[in-house]
C-alpha cells in the first residue's frame, strides 16, 4: 500500500499580508527616524550650542515628550511584527544556520545579521531611550557627561554599529522585497547602502569623539 507523504503548507492569508505591510511601514518610519536622529545628535560637531538649540526646540514644542514614547511604541510594534519570522527555538536556529551555509546566498546572511542585531537593539535601545527620556531636558553637556563616564562609551560603541547595520540592511531588504529595485540594479543599490551605512557609522564615531572632548560644566 502506497503511503502519501506529501506535506501540505497552508498559503498565507490576508492577515499575514497586512502584518507584513505594517512591518514594512513601521520599519521605514524607524529608518527615517534613526537617520534623522543621527544627524541631529551629530549637530554637536558644529558646536554644543547648536545641539542645545535643536534639543530646546523639540522640547519646547513637546515633540520630545510626545515623539519619544511614540517612537518607543513603534519600536516595540515593529519588533513584535518581525518576531513572527525569527527562529527563537534552538532547533529552528540550527536549521536556518544549516540552510544559510548550504545556500551561500548574500540576502539570507543579511537577514541573519538583521535578526541578530535586532536582539541587541531591543535591549540596548530600550535602555538608551529610557535613560534619555527620564532625564530631560537634553543638552550637549549632559550627553557628554554620560559618555565620559566610561561605561556609556562602550555601550554606544556597541549600539552604534548594531543600529546602523540593522537600519542599512532593513533599507535594502525593503527595497528588494517590495519591488522598489529590480534584479539588475540590486548590486549597485547594495553598494550604495554599504557606503551609506559606513557614512553613518563614521558620523556616529566622530560624534562620540566630540562628546568625549566636550567640556562638561
BELLINTA-V761177 format. One record per helix or strand of 2 or more residues. SS is the DSSP state (h for helix, s for strand). FROM is the first residue (numbers start at 1). LEN is the number of residues. If there is no record, write none. Layout:
# BELLINTA-V761177
ss-><SS & SS>
from-><FROM & FROM>
len-><LEN & LEN>
This chain:
# BELLINTA-V761177
ss-><h & h & h & h & h & h & h & h>
from-><14 & 48 & 63 & 90 & 106 & 140 & 151 & 183>
len-><33 & 13 & 23 & 14 & 28 & 8 & 27 & 31>
